[in-house]
Each structure stands twice: as structure tokens, then as C-alpha cells.
């Protein structure tokens, strides 16, 4: 009887160790992130074509009026496209102040233009990490998800104002 209990215990432990590896997930997956497979370019130079993540992140907005002594604010959870890159996003200069920001151009699988959208500079966060690499987090608040469904390549260009 002791031998049966011993073998049963060993079997349960082996099964527990085996299945515990199946539930080990990266933090990004635990937080609800989904891997995506866009080719991300900047002026047709590939920035990233391997590890990318689509994830919801908290965001908020608030405004204070000191004259009327009022304020308001709200929170929301837009999707963000996050990816690594070894290159910076290409910068283009413009004499038009209205052109400032990031221009995103979406292409389908046949590399045909789908859409072109301008985003304010605050919607792209850049973090420089060790080794001269970058992590980009693009706030997709103003981008329709159906547009992302049809896109195979996303081209990013930063437009800065110059006199």
C-alpha cells in the first residue's frame, strides 16, 4: 500500500511540474497583450519585423480652468502598438506647422496604399534602452482597428517644423 501511495505521489508531482511549464507566460501576455506581425518601416527602411505587441494601456486627460476654478478629467484604455527597433524613426522637415507630428502610412499585403493618418507627437512614446536600441509605444486611440486588420506594413515618419 505504501508503494502505491509513493508512486501516486511521484506521478502527481511529475504531472504538476509538466503542466506548470504550460502556464508560464510572459508578463505582456498576462496583461492581455497580443502578438502582431506588421512590417514596420520608416521611409521604407525596416524598423521592426519580428516582436511586436498590441496591448491596452491606461491613459487619461484632465483640464483645469483657473479663472472659473473648475476642472474635469477622464480615463480610458486605448490600444498601443509596442515594438523594438535598432533604428530611430526618420525625421522629415516641413515649413507648415500643421504638418507636425507622426505620419502613419498603411499598406496592404500587395504593398498598396490603404490610408495615411497624422498623429500628434504625444501619441508616440520612445524609450532608448541599452545598446542604442529603442522601444516605441504608439497610441492607437485615433486609428480604426479595421484599418489594422487590413494592414501588412506600417510606415512611420516624424515631421518637424522648420522655418
C-alpha positions as CSV (number, residue, x, y, z in Angstrom):
1,X,0.0,0.0,0.0
2,X,2.9,2.4,0.8
3,X,4.4,1.6,-2.6
4,X,1.1,2.6,-4.4
5,X,0.9,5.9,-2.4
6,X,4.6,6.6,-3.1
7,X,4.1,6.0,-6.9
8,X,0.9,8.0,-6.9
9,X,2.6,11.0,-5.2
10,X,5.6,10.9,-7.6
11,X,3.2,10.7,-10.6
12,X,1.2,13.7,-9.3
13,X,4.4,15.7,-8.7
14,X,5.7,14.9,-12.2
15,X,2.4,16.0,-13.8
16,X,2.4,19.2,-11.7
17,X,5.9,20.1,-12.9
18,X,5.0,19.2,-16.5
19,X,1.8,21.4,-16.6
20,X,3.3,24.3,-14.6
21,X,5.6,25.0,-17.7
22,X,2.5,25.3,-19.9
23,X,1.1,28.1,-17.7
24,X,4.3,30.2,-17.6
25,X,3.5,33.3,-19.7
26,X,5.4,36.5,-20.3
27,X,4.1,39.5,-18.4
28,X,2.8,41.1,-21.7
29,X,0.5,38.1,-22.3
30,X,-0.7,38.0,-18.7
31,X,-1.7,41.7,-19.1
32,X,-3.8,40.8,-22.2
33,X,-1.2,41.7,-24.9
34,X,-1.4,40.0,-28.3
35,X,1.5,39.4,-30.7
36,X,1.0,41.0,-34.1
37,X,3.1,40.7,-37.3
38,X,3.3,44.0,-39.1
39,X,6.3,45.1,-41.1
40,X,7.1,48.4,-39.5
41,X,9.2,50.8,-41.6
42,X,10.4,54.4,-41.6
43,X,10.8,55.8,-45.2
44,X,10.8,52.2,-46.4
45,X,13.7,51.3,-44.0
46,X,12.7,48.3,-41.9
47,X,12.5,49.2,-38.2
48,X,11.0,46.0,-36.9
49,X,9.5,42.9,-38.4
50,X,9.6,40.4,-35.5
51,X,8.5,41.1,-32.0
52,X,5.5,43.5,-31.7
53,X,2.7,43.7,-29.2
54,X,-0.8,45.1,-29.3
55,X,-2.0,45.9,-25.7
56,X,-4.4,48.1,-23.9
57,X,-2.9,50.7,-21.6
58,X,-4.4,53.2,-19.2
59,X,-4.5,56.8,-20.3
60,X,-6.1,59.9,-19.1
61,X,-6.9,63.5,-19.7
62,X,-7.6,66.4,-17.4
63,X,-8.1,70.2,-17.8
64,X,-8.1,72.9,-15.2
65,X,-9.6,76.4,-15.6
66,X,-8.0,78.7,-13.1
67,X,-10.3,81.6,-13.9
68,X,-13.5,79.8,-13.3
69,X,-11.9,77.4,-10.7
70,X,-13.2,74.3,-12.4
71,X,-11.6,71.2,-13.6
72,X,-12.5,67.9,-15.2
73,X,-10.8,64.7,-16.3
74,X,-11.4,61.2,-17.6
75,X,-9.6,58.0,-18.1
76,X,-9.7,55.5,-20.9
77,X,-7.8,52.4,-22.2
78,X,-6.6,52.8,-25.8
79,X,-4.7,50.1,-27.6
80,X,-1.0,50.6,-28.1
81,X,1.3,49.0,-30.6
82,X,4.7,48.4,-29.0
83,X,7.9,47.3,-30.7
84,X,11.7,47.2,-30.5
85,X,13.9,48.8,-33.1
86,X,17.6,49.3,-33.6
87,X,17.0,52.5,-35.6
88,X,15.3,55.8,-35.0
89,X,12.2,56.9,-36.9
90,X,13.1,59.0,-39.9
91,X,12.6,62.8,-39.4
92,X,11.3,65.0,-42.2
93,X,11.2,68.8,-42.1
94,X,8.2,70.9,-43.1
95,X,7.6,74.6,-43.3
96,X,3.9,74.0,-42.3
97,X,3.2,73.9,-38.6
98,X,0.1,71.9,-39.3
99,X,2.2,69.0,-40.7
100,X,4.0,68.5,-37.3
101,X,3.6,65.1,-35.7
102,X,3.9,61.5,-36.9
103,X,2.6,60.4,-40.2
104,X,1.5,56.7,-40.4
105,X,1.0,55.2,-43.8
106,X,-0.7,51.8,-44.0
107,X,-0.1,49.3,-46.8
108,X,-1.8,46.0,-47.6
109,X,-0.2,42.6,-48.4
110,X,0.4,43.7,-52.0
111,X,2.1,46.9,-50.7
112,X,-0.7,49.1,-52.0
113,X,-1.6,52.2,-50.0
114,X,-4.6,51.8,-47.7
115,X,-4.6,55.0,-45.7
116,X,-2.4,57.8,-44.3
117,X,-3.1,59.3,-40.9
118,X,-1.4,62.1,-38.9
119,X,-1.0,61.6,-35.2
120,X,0.1,64.3,-32.6
121,X,3.7,63.8,-31.2
122,X,2.3,62.9,-27.8
123,X,0.8,59.7,-29.2
124,X,4.2,58.0,-29.8
125,X,6.5,57.4,-26.8
126,X,10.1,56.5,-27.4
127,X,12.4,54.8,-24.8
128,X,16.1,54.4,-25.5
129,X,17.5,51.2,-23.9
130,X,20.9,49.7,-23.5
131,X,22.9,49.1,-26.7
132,X,21.4,52.0,-28.7
133,X,18.1,50.2,-29.2
134,X,14.6,51.8,-28.9
135,X,11.2,50.7,-27.7
136,X,8.3,52.5,-29.4
137,X,4.8,52.7,-27.9
138,X,2.3,54.0,-30.4
139,X,-1.1,55.1,-29.0
140,X,-3.7,53.8,-31.5
141,X,-6.5,56.0,-30.0
142,X,-7.4,57.6,-33.4
143,X,-6.8,54.6,-35.6
144,X,-9.6,52.2,-36.5
145,X,-8.9,48.6,-35.7
146,X,-10.3,47.5,-39.1
147,X,-7.6,49.5,-40.7
148,X,-5.0,47.5,-38.7
149,X,-6.8,44.3,-39.9
150,X,-6.1,45.1,-43.5
151,X,-2.5,46.4,-43.0
152,X,0.6,44.4,-43.6
153,X,3.1,47.2,-43.4
154,X,3.1,50.5,-41.4
155,X,5.4,53.3,-42.3
156,X,6.2,55.9,-39.6
157,X,7.7,59.3,-40.3
158,X,8.2,62.2,-37.9
159,X,7.5,65.6,-39.3
160,X,9.1,68.6,-37.5
161,X,8.6,72.3,-38.2
162,X,11.5,74.3,-39.6
163,X,11.4,77.9,-40.8
